[in-house]
Amino acid sequence: MKKENQMIDALLKEHARNKCADDSDFLKSLEGRLDAEENILSVIEPSVKRRGYGIAAGVAATLVVGAIGVDHFTRDAGFGEQIAMNEIPPTISEGSGEGASVTPEHTAPTGVKEEIRKQANQKPKLLANVVVPDKFASASPIQTRGMALIRPEGVSATLDTQHLPSMNSKIGTGAMPRGGEYTDYHFYRNLGRSPKDQSVIGDRYGALTDNAFKSPWKDPLSTFSVDVDTASYTNVRRMLQSGKVVPKDAVRIEEMINYFAYDYPQPEGKHPFSVNVETASCPWNEKHRLVKVGLKGKDIIREKRPATNLVFLLDVSGSMNRQDKLPLLVDSMKILLKELNADDSVSIVVYAGAEGVALPPTYVNDEGRKAILKSLESMHSGGSTNGGAGITLAYKMAKKHFVNGGVNRVILGTDGDFNVGVTGDESLVNMVEREAKSGVFLSVLGFGQGNLNDSMLEKITNKGNGNYFYIDSLREGRKVFLDDMMGNMVTIAKDVKIQIEFNPSKVSSYRLIGYANRMLKKEDFKNKLIDAGEIGAGHTVTALYEIVPGNAAEAAPEVDELKYQENKPQPKPVGRKVVDSPEMMTVKLAYKQPEATKETESTYFSKAVVDGKKTWQQASEDFKFSSGVALFGMLQRQSEYAGQGDYALVRKLAEQGRGEDEKGHRTEFSDIVRKAK
């Protein structure tokens, strides 16, 4: 394992030095090299210890033959829409356990095949929904490697060995590659516990329902919290680049739009951000109008930014033992160190079964930088995940070393696999919400695949005065730590809310695109106790509304009086007076200063909007590009609101809206669209 980690570190460092634009080929190559090495070690190591090289060679040869047999079994399996993969566990001697002796014969232990078929028939909609019987729970790594899986036909299924009975299990055949991508499916593991206590792994996403069209006659106000998260776009990009199907609930359109920077002017006057509104025809339904609302936070010169008190909370549990998790997290942190100075302090808290301080507060001077790097180099993974205890300790440390007037932030790096301690989403959200009152903000960095708890990570950032990023490569780590986080780290406004009032004489109906889980009640806008999102220095926030033009008052339906119930007086369209105004809508903003408490009154201001009647072809590059990203998100979500939009239109909007694209992010988006089609 040490040799493997050294190889990973060396290759990642080399890749970082080369400043490669695309990490996908590199990661595939690296994973292939690791797989090749593991395939050999998983067969040879146990046998060398027990029987010598001769038998080890025999076992390896038998596995090759077994892999050929698996291909035959996969093609001929008659499970309807399901097939079995890799049903070639070896015979295990009595008293088997980790490191047990293995005979060259490869026959399924009695009962495994029947158990798989039985459970496959009982739960036909699940992938790898096979509970390992208790009698096989203590099997050796070799037998674990031979576990059979069930998957729907056409779905790429791989096994995440970190969650099997042996944390050191190896995958030893080409028929079942190393990994762990279970999109919308689960693999149940059994460590000798009762069925009701089975742990579940697999990427987890919160259910989203798209905002529907509303009439401004009935609902004249649309209110929501700003969102500066970007994790959804990076995660969707990762899945598409690897040829996987994207679950629609993984697509949060506002995060995809806000992954990209937009060219909005700096704020002028007393408010910490500018408000910019643009209207044009809707590209996917040209009878409709599209309104882009953009906010731009004031820039802060990095040399003049306040001192920072950063507490890194690192997940070093067994689930992080992959090159796209803990090693990538560590190397990404090294990038941030270059941007910190002697006024900044870094602490490191780790958690895996129990929490602990890996590095006390350390100023980033020359000596401190060496100490931080040494601590990072010593990181290794193993054990279960006590995330709740780790969060508690991290906030405690951040509050103890609080910097008045500075940046105080907990930065959590994890795959979100909290499986001991405080594990329920509601408990963790409540904990983070309480801690946010201390003035310590939260950033979350998501890593890996196979057991990414995206749903929980998004929830805790929504309630913890935080933001949520997903890092899938060194290039993305560089973007997050150098571009995004250094801006977001310095919060210029918190509890930022947007409320739009639509003119019913100009708007027949409207729909906010995205922000489905950021919606607020109309009365929340003026409620100072309601939490909302934060805006960092230099950050942009963009929201899109699709508008059906017309007179909502005239379109309001007449309803007959009831025969069997007393009729309550209802205002009728002809009886309600509409103010004569050329304006389509008014955008209202509410925000607090970063140091404000929950009881502090918000600051309010507004901006009226008149539709300029432009077509989308006449609109700005930012308008075209953001609308293209929004349409792409709708297509990925299979949304009924995509109208006449298709991937060809997305590419057209993206290419016409590319602009200078200094860092290549918009160009990369066009490449992803081609892959998605």
C-alpha positions in Angstrom: 0.0 0.0 0.0 2.8 2.4 0.8 4.5 1.7 -2.5 1.1 2.3 -4.3 0.6 5.6 -2.5 4.1 6.7 -3.4 3.4 5.9 -7.0 0.1 7.9 -6.9 1.8 10.9 -5.3 4.6 10.9 -7.9 2.3 10.6 -10.8 -0.1 13.3 -9.5 2.8 15.7 -8.9 4.1 15.1 -12.3 0.7 15.7 -13.8 0.3 18.9 -11.9 3.7 20.2 -13.0 2.7 19.5 -16.6 -0.4 21.7 -16.1 -2.4 19.4 -18.4 -5.8 20.8 -19.5 -7.7 17.6 -19.3 -7.3 15.1 -16.5 -9.7 12.4 -17.8 -7.1 10.5 -19.9 -4.6 10.7 -17.1 -6.9 9.4 -14.4 -8.0 6.5 -16.7 -4.3 5.7 -17.3 -3.5 5.9 -13.6 -6.4 3.8 -12.6 -5.5 1.2 -15.3 -1.9 1.0 -13.9 -3.3 0.6 -10.4 -5.7 -2.1 -11.5 -3.0 -4.0 -13.2 -0.8 -3.9 -10.1 -3.7 -4.9 -7.8 -4.8 -7.7 -10.1 -1.4 -9.3 -9.6 -1.1 -8.6 -5.9 -4.6 -9.7 -5.0 -3.7 -13.2 -6.3 -0.1 -13.5 -5.4 0.3 -11.9 -2.0 -1.9 -14.4 0.1 -0.6 -17.4 -1.8 3.1 -16.4 -1.4 2.6 -16.1 2.4 1.0 -19.6 2.6 2.1 -21.8 -0.2 4.9 -20.2 -2.2 5.2 -18.9 -5.7 4.3 -22.2 -7.5 0.8 -22.2 -6.2 0.5 -18.5 -6.7 1.2 -18.9 -10.4 -1.4 -21.6 -10.5 -4.0 -19.4 -8.9 -3.2 -16.5 -11.3 -3.6 -18.8 -14.3 -6.9 -20.2 -13.0 -8.2 -16.6 -12.5 -7.5 -15.9 -16.2 -9.4 -19.0 -17.3 -12.1 -18.1 -14.8 -12.4 -14.6 -16.3 -13.1 -16.2 -19.8 -15.7 -18.3 -18.2 -17.4 -15.3 -16.7 -17.8 -13.7 -20.1 -19.7 -16.8 -21.2 -21.9 -16.8 -18.1 -22.7 -13.1 -18.5 -23.9 -13.6 -22.1 -26.0 -16.7 -21.3 -27.5 -15.7 -17.9 -31.3 -15.7 -18.0 -32.3 -13.1 -15.5 -34.6 -11.2 -17.8 -33.4 -7.6 -17.7 -30.6 -8.6 -15.3 -27.4 -10.5 -15.6 -24.8 -11.8 -13.2 -21.2 -10.7 -13.3 -18.0 -12.4 -12.1 -19.5 -15.4 -10.3 -16.2 -17.2 -9.8 -15.3 -17.1 -6.0 -12.6 -19.6 -5.1 -13.1 -22.4 -2.7 -12.3 -21.3 0.8 -10.7 -23.6 3.4 -12.2 -23.9 6.9 -11.4 -21.1 9.3 -11.1 -18.8 6.4 -10.6 -15.1 7.0 -8.3 -12.4 5.8 -5.1 -14.0 4.4 -6.7 -17.5 4.4 -5.1 -20.2 2.1 -6.8 -20.5 -1.3 -6.9 -23.6 -3.4 -6.5 -23.3 -7.2 -10.1 -24.6 -7.8 -12.6 -21.9 -8.4 -16.1 -23.1 -7.6 -18.9 -21.0 -6.1 -19.4 -21.7 -2.3 -22.6 -23.6 -1.7 -25.6 -21.3 -1.6 -24.1 -18.2 -3.2 -25.6 -18.7 -6.7 -29.0 -19.6 -5.2 -28.9 -16.6 -2.9 -28.1 -14.2 -5.8 -30.8 -15.6 -8.0 -33.4 -15.5 -5.2 -32.6 -11.8 -4.3 -32.4 -10.8 -8.0 -36.0 -12.2 -8.5 -37.2 -10.4 -5.3 -35.7 -7.0 -6.1 -35.5 -6.8 -9.9 -35.1 -3.0 -10.0 -31.9 -2.8 -8.0 -28.3 -3.1 -9.1 -26.0 -5.2 -6.8 -28.8 -5.5 -4.3 -27.3 -8.7 -3.0 -26.9 -9.1 0.8 -23.8 -11.2 1.6 -25.1 -14.1 3.7 -23.7 -14.1 7.3 -21.8 -17.4 6.6 -19.8 -15.6 4.0 -19.3 -12.3 5.9 -15.8 -13.2 7.1 -14.6 -14.4 3.8 -11.0 -13.6 2.7 -10.1 -10.9 0.2 -10.0 -13.5 -2.6 -13.5 -14.7 -1.9 -14.7 -11.1 -1.5 -13.2 -10.4 -4.9 -15.3 -13.2 -6.4 -18.7 -11.8 -5.1 -21.3 -11.9 -7.8 -23.2 -8.8 -8.7 -26.6 -8.2 -10.3 -27.1 -5.3 -12.7 -29.7 -4.1 -15.2 -28.7 -4.8 -18.7 -26.8 -1.9 -20.3 -25.8 -0.4 -17.0 -22.0 -0.2 -16.2 -21.6 -1.8 -12.8 -18.3 -1.8 -10.8 -17.6 -2.7 -7.2 -16.2 -0.4 -4.6 -14.1 -2.7 -2.5 -13.7 -0.2 0.3 -17.1 -1.2 1.6 -16.7 -5.0 1.6 -16.0 -7.0 4.7 -12.3 -6.7 4.3 -11.2 -3.1 4.0 -8.1 -4.4 2.1 -10.0 -6.4 -0.4 -8.6 -6.6 -3.9 -10.3 -6.8 -7.2 -8.5 -9.5 -9.2 -10.2 -10.0 -12.5 -10.8 -7.9 -15.6 -14.5 -8.9 -15.4 -15.0 -6.8 -12.3 -12.9 -3.6 -12.4 -12.0 -1.5 -9.4 -14.4 1.4 -8.8 -17.8 2.1 -7.4 -20.3 3.9 -9.6 -23.8 3.0 -8.7 -26.0 5.6 -10.2 -29.5 5.4 -8.7 -28.7 1.9 -7.4 -27.3 0.4 -4.1 -25.0 -2.3 -3.0 -25.8 -3.8 0.5 -23.0 -5.0 2.6 -23.3 -7.4 5.5 -20.8 -7.5 8.3 -22.7 -10.0 10.4 -25.4 -7.6 11.4 -29.2 -8.0 11.2 -30.9 -7.2 7.8 -32.5 -4.0 9.1 -29.0 -2.7 9.9 -27.6 -3.1 6.4 -25.5 -0.1 5.3 -26.2 1.3 1.9 -23.6 2.7 -0.5 -24.1 4.5 -3.8 -24.2 8.1 -4.9 -27.2 9.8 -3.2 -29.0 12.8 -4.5 -31.9 14.8 -3.1 -35.2 14.7 -5.1 -35.8 17.8 -7.1 -39.1 19.0 -8.7 -38.7 21.7 -11.4 -40.4 25.0 -10.7 -43.7 25.3 -12.6 -45.2 28.4 -14.4 -47.1 30.7 -12.1 -49.6 33.5 -12.8 -48.6 36.9 -11.5 -52.3 37.5 -10.9 -52.3 34.8 -8.3 -48.6 34.7 -7.3 -47.1 38.2 -8.1 -44.0 37.5 -6.0 -41.2 35.0 -6.6 -38.7 34.8 -3.7 -35.5 32.7 -3.4 -32.1 32.5 -1.8 -29.0 33.0 -3.9 -26.9 29.9 -4.5 -23.1 30.0 -5.1 -22.6 26.3 -5.1 -21.0 24.7 -8.2 -20.8 21.0 -7.3 -23.5 19.8 -9.6 -21.8 20.9 -12.8 -18.5 19.2 -11.9 -20.2 16.0 -10.9 -22.3 15.9 -14.0 -19.2 16.6 -16.1 -17.4 13.7 -14.5 -20.2 11.3 -15.2 -20.6 12.4 -18.9 -16.8 12.3 -19.5 -16.8 8.7 -18.2 -19.7 7.7 -20.3 -22.2 7.2 -17.5 -25.9 8.0 -17.4 -26.6 11.2 -15.3 -29.4 10.8 -12.7 -31.8 13.8 -13.2 -31.7 14.6 -9.5 -27.9 15.1 -9.8 -28.6 18.1 -12.1 -29.2 21.3 -10.2 -29.4 23.9 -13.0 -28.5 26.9 -10.9 -25.2 25.3 -9.9 -24.4 24.5 -13.5 -25.1 28.1 -14.6 -23.1 29.5 -11.7 -20.1 27.3 -12.3 -19.1 29.9 -14.9 -18.0 33.5 -14.4 -19.9 36.3 -16.2 -18.8 39.7 -17.2 -20.9 41.9 -14.9 -19.7 45.4 -13.9 -18.3 46.1 -10.4 -20.8 47.6 -7.9 -20.9 51.4 -7.5 -22.3 53.0 -4.4 -22.9 51.7 -1.0 -24.1 48.2 -1.8 -21.5 45.3 -1.9 -22.8 43.9 -5.2 -24.2 45.1 -8.5 -27.5 44.0 -10.0 -27.7 43.4 -13.8 -30.8 42.4 -15.7 -31.0 41.5 -19.4 -34.1 40.4 -21.4 -34.4 38.8 -24.8 -36.5 36.1 -26.6 -36.3 32.6 -25.1 -34.1 30.4 -27.4 -36.1 27.2 -26.9 -39.5 29.0 -27.2 -39.2 32.2 -29.1 -42.8 33.3 -28.3 -41.6 33.5 -24.7 -39.1 36.0 -23.1 -36.1 35.1 -21.0 -34.8 37.3 -18.2 -31.3 37.0 -16.8 -30.7 38.5 -13.4 -27.0 38.7 -12.5 -25.2 39.8 -9.3 -21.6 40.8 -9.1 -19.7 41.0 -5.7 -17.1 43.7 -5.3 -13.5 42.5 -5.9 -11.0 42.6 -3.1 -7.3 42.8 -3.8 -5.8 39.6 -2.5 -2.9 41.3 -0.9 -5.4 43.4 1.2 -7.7 40.6 2.2 -8.2 40.0 5.9 -6.3 37.3 7.9 -7.8 33.8 7.7 -8.4 31.2 10.3 -8.9 28.0 8.3 -9.8 24.7 9.9 -9.6 21.8 7.4 -11.8 18.9 8.4 -10.5 15.9 6.4 -12.3 12.6 6.0 -9.6 9.9 6.3 -12.0 7.0 6.5 -11.7 3.8 4.5 -14.1 5.1 1.8 -11.6 7.8 1.0 -8.9 5.3 0.0 -8.9 6.0 -3.7 -6.7 8.2 -5.8 -9.6 10.5 -6.7 -10.4 11.0 -3.0 -7.9 11.5 -0.2 -4.7 11.8 -2.4 -6.5 14.3 -4.7 -7.8 16.2 -1.7 -4.2 16.5 -0.2 -2.7 17.6 -3.5 -5.4 20.2 -4.0 -4.8 21.6 -0.5 -1.1 22.0 -1.4 -2.2 24.4 -4.2 -4.1 26.6 -1.7 -1.0 26.8 0.6 0.8 28.8 -2.1 -1.9 31.5 -1.8 -1.7 31.9 2.0 0.7 34.1 4.0 2.1 34.5 7.5 -1.1 36.2 8.7 -3.1 33.1 7.9 -3.4 30.1 10.1 -4.3 26.5 9.1 -5.5 23.7 11.4 -6.3 20.2 10.4 -8.9 17.9 12.1 -9.3 14.4 10.8 -12.1 11.9 11.4 -12.4 8.2 10.9 -14.2 6.3 13.6 -13.0 8.9 16.1 -12.1 12.6 15.6 -8.6 14.0 16.3 -6.4 17.1 15.8 -3.8 16.3 13.2 -2.3 19.8 13.2 -2.9 22.6 15.7 -3.3 26.2 14.4 -0.2 26.9 12.4 0.7 30.2 10.8 1.7 29.9 7.2 5.2 31.3 7.4 8.2 29.3 6.2 8.4 27.0 9.1 4.7 26.7 9.4 4.4 25.8 5.7 6.8 22.9 6.2 4.8 21.7 9.2 1.5 21.8 7.2 3.0 20.0 4.3 4.5 17.3 6.6 1.0 16.8 8.1 -0.6 16.5 4.7 2.0 14.0 3.6 1.3 11.7 6.6 -2.5 11.4 5.7 -3.7 7.9 5.2 -7.2 6.4 5.2 -8.9 3.7 7.2 -11.8 3.0 9.4 -15.4 4.1 9.6 -16.7 7.7 9.3 -17.7 9.6 12.4 -18.5 12.8 10.5 -20.7 14.4 13.1 -17.9 14.3 15.8 -15.4 15.7 13.3 -17.6 18.7 12.5 -18.2 19.4 16.2 -14.4 19.4 16.9 -13.6 21.5 13.8 -16.1 24.3 14.8 -14.8 24.2 18.3 -11.3 24.8 17.1 -12.4 27.5 14.7 -14.2 29.4 17.5 -11.4 29.0 19.9 -9.0 30.7 17.5 -11.5 33.1 16.1 -10.0 36.1 14.2 -12.1 39.3 14.7 -12.6 41.0 11.4 -10.9 38.1 9.6 -12.1 35.0 7.7 -13.1 32.1 10.0 -14.0 29.0 8.0 -14.3 25.3 8.3 -13.4 23.5 5.1 -14.7 19.9 5.0 -13.2 17.5 2.5 -15.2 14.2 2.1 -17.2 11.9 0.0 -20.0 12.4 2.5 -20.1 8.8 3.7 -21.1 9.5 7.3 -22.0 6.1 8.7 -21.4 6.3 12.4 -22.1 8.9 15.1 -24.6 11.6 14.0 -25.6 10.2 10.6 -29.1 11.4 9.8 -29.3 14.3 7.4 -31.6 16.3 9.7 -29.3 15.9 12.7 -26.3 17.0 10.7 -28.1 20.0 9.2 -29.4 21.1 12.6 -25.9 20.8 14.0 -24.3 22.9 11.2 -27.1 25.4 11.4 -26.5 26.0 15.1 -22.7 26.3 14.6 -23.2 28.9 11.8 -24.5 31.4 14.4 -20.9 31.6 15.7 -19.7 33.5 12.7 -17.7 30.6 11.3 -18.6 29.9 7.7 -18.4 26.5 6.0 -17.0 25.2 2.7 -17.6 21.7 1.5 -15.4 19.8 -1.0 -16.9 16.7 -2.4 -14.7 13.9 -3.8 -15.0 10.6 -5.5 -17.8 8.4 -6.8 -19.7 5.3 -5.7 -20.8 6.6 -2.3 -21.0 10.4 -2.8 -23.6 11.7 -0.4 -24.4 14.7 -2.6 -27.8 15.3 -1.0 -26.4 15.6 2.6 -23.4 17.8 1.6 -25.7 20.2 -0.2 -28.1 20.4 2.7 -25.4 21.3 5.3 -23.9 24.0 3.1 -27.4 25.5 2.5 -27.8 25.8 6.3 -24.2 26.4 7.3 -23.4 29.8 5.7 -21.4 27.8 3.2 -20.7 26.7 -0.4 -20.3 23.3 -1.9 -17.8 22.3 -4.6 -17.0 18.9 -6.2 -13.4 18.2 -7.2 -12.8 15.4 -9.7 -9.3 16.4 -10.9 -6.2 18.4 -10.1 -7.4 21.0 -12.7 -10.7 21.4 -10.8 -8.8 21.5 -7.5 -6.8 24.4 -8.9 -9.9 26.2 -10.0 -11.7 25.7 -6.7 -8.8 26.7 -4.5 -7.3 29.5 -6.5 -10.3 31.0 -8.3 -13.5 30.1 -6.5 -12.5 29.6 -2.8 -10.1 32.6 -2.5 -13.1 34.8 -3.5 -15.8 33.0 -1.6 -13.6 32.8 1.4 -14.0 36.6 1.9 -17.8 36.9 2.3 -19.1 40.4 1.4 -22.8 39.8 2.0 -24.8 37.1 3.7 -28.4 36.1 3.8 -28.9 37.4 0.3 -32.4 37.0 -1.0 -34.0 38.0 -4.2 -37.7 38.8 -4.6 -39.2 39.7 -8.0 -42.6 41.3 -8.5 -44.1 40.7 -11.9 -46.4 43.1 -13.6 -49.6 41.1 -14.4 -50.4 43.5 -17.4 -47.1 42.5 -19.1 -46.6 38.9 -17.8 -49.1 36.1 -18.3 -47.0 33.6 -16.4 -43.4 33.1 -15.3 -41.0 30.3 -14.2 -37.7 30.4 -12.3 -35.3 28.0 -13.9 -33.5 26.0 -11.2 -33.2 27.0 -7.5 -35.9 24.4 -6.8 -34.6 23.8 -3.3 -33.7 27.4 -2.6 -37.3 28.8 -2.8 -38.6 31.0 0.0 -42.0 32.1 1.1 -42.9 35.6 0.0 -43.0 36.7 3.7 -39.5 35.3 4.2 -38.0 38.2 2.2 -38.6 40.7 5.0 -38.1 38.2 7.8 -34.6 38.9 9.2 -34.5 35.5 11.0 -34.6 33.5 7.7 -31.2 32.3 6.6 -30.2 32.6 2.9 -27.1 32.3 0.7 -23.8 34.2 0.8 -21.8 36.1 -1.8 -18.1 36.2 -1.8 -15.7 38.8 -3.1 -15.7 39.0 -6.9 -18.3 36.2 -7.2 -21.1 36.3 -9.7 -24.6 34.8 -9.2 -27.0 34.3 -12.1 -30.7 33.4 -12.3 -33.0 33.0 -15.3 -36.7 33.4 -15.6 -38.8 32.2 -18.5 -41.7 34.6 -19.1 -44.9 34.1 -21.1 -45.9 37.6 -22.2 -49.5 38.8 -22.0 -52.0 40.1 -19.6 -52.4 37.8 -16.6 -55.5 39.7 -15.4 -57.3 39.1 -18.7 -56.1 35.4 -18.7 -57.4 34.8 -15.1 -60.1 32.2 -15.3 -63.7 32.9 -14.2 -65.1 30.4 -11.7 -68.8 29.7 -11.2 -70.2 30.2 -7.7 -70.6 27.1 -5.7 -74.1 25.5 -5.2 -73.5 23.4 -2.1 -71.1 25.7 -0.2 -71.2 29.3 0.9 -69.3 31.4 -1.6 -66.5 33.6 -0.2 -66.0 36.9 -2.0 -63.3 36.5 -4.6 -61.6 39.4 -6.4 -62.3 39.2 -10.1 -60.0 40.5 -12.8 -62.3 43.3 -13.7 -62.6 44.3 -10.1 -58.9 44.6 -9.3 -57.0 47.6 -10.6 -53.7 47.1 -12.3 -51.3 50.1 -12.1 -50.4 51.4 -15.6 -46.7 50.9 -16.0 -44.3 50.0 -18.8 -42.2 47.9 -16.5 -42.2 44.1 -16.8 -41.0 43.5 -13.2 -39.1 44.8 -10.3 -36.1 43.0 -8.8 -35.8 43.5 -5.0 -32.7 42.5 -3.0 -32.1 41.9 0.7 -28.8 41.2 2.4 -26.8 41.6 5.6 -23.2 42.5 6.3 -20.9 39.5 6.9 -20.6 40.2 10.6 -24.3 40.7 11.2 -26.2 38.5 13.6 -29.4 36.7 12.9 -31.3 39.5 14.7 -29.8 42.2 12.5 -32.2 43.9 10.1 -31.4 43.4 6.4 -30.6 46.1 3.9 -33.1 46.4 1.0 -32.9 47.9 -2.5 -34.6 47.3 -5.8 -34.3 47.8 -9.6 -37.1 48.1 -12.1 -37.0 46.3 -15.4 -38.4 47.2 -18.8 -38.3 44.6 -21.6 -36.1 45.8 -24.4 -37.8 43.5 -26.9 -34.4 42.1 -28.2 -34.1 38.6 -29.8 -31.7 36.2 -28.2 -29.5 36.5 -31.3 -29.1 40.2 -30.3 -28.3 39.4 -26.7 -24.9 39.4 -25.0 -22.5 36.5 -25.0 -23.3 35.9 -21.3 -27.0 35.7 -22.0 -26.5 33.2 -24.8 -24.1 31.1 -22.8 -26.1 31.0 -19.6 -29.3 30.1 -21.5 -27.4 27.3 -23.3 -26.2 25.9 -19.9 -29.8 26.2 -18.6 -31.2 24.3 -21.6 -28.5 21.6 -21.3 -29.6 21.1 -17.7 -33.2 20.8 -18.7 -32.4 18.2 -21.3 -30.3 16.3 -18.8 -33.3 16.4 -16.4 -35.7 15.4 -19.2 -37.7 18.5 -18.3 -41.1 19.1 -19.9 -40.1 22.8 -20.0 -37.3 22.4 -22.6 -39.8 23.3 -25.4 -38.2 23.0 -28.9 -34.7 23.0 -27.4 -32.2 20.2 -28.3 -28.5 19.6 -28.0 -27.8 21.3 -31.4 -29.3 24.5 -30.0 -27.3 24.1 -26.8 -24.1 23.9 -28.8 -25.1 26.9 -30.9 -25.8 29.0 -27.8 -22.5 27.8 -26.1 -20.4 28.5 -29.2 -21.9 32.0 -29.8 -21.6 32.8 -26.1 -18.1 31.5 -25.7 -16.4 34.9 -25.7 -12.7 35.2 -24.8 -12.8 32.2 -22.5 -9.3 32.7 -21.1 -9.4 29.6 -18.9 -11.2 27.3 -21.3 -14.2 26.4 -19.2 -16.8 27.4 -21.8 -14.9 25.5 -24.5 -14.9 22.5 -22.3 -18.7 22.8 -21.8 -19.1 22.6 -25.6 -17.1 19.3 -25.6 -19.3 17.9 -22.8 -22.4 18.7 -24.8 -21.1 16.7 -27.7 -20.4 13.7 -25.5 -23.9 14.0 -23.9 -25.6 13.8 -27.2 
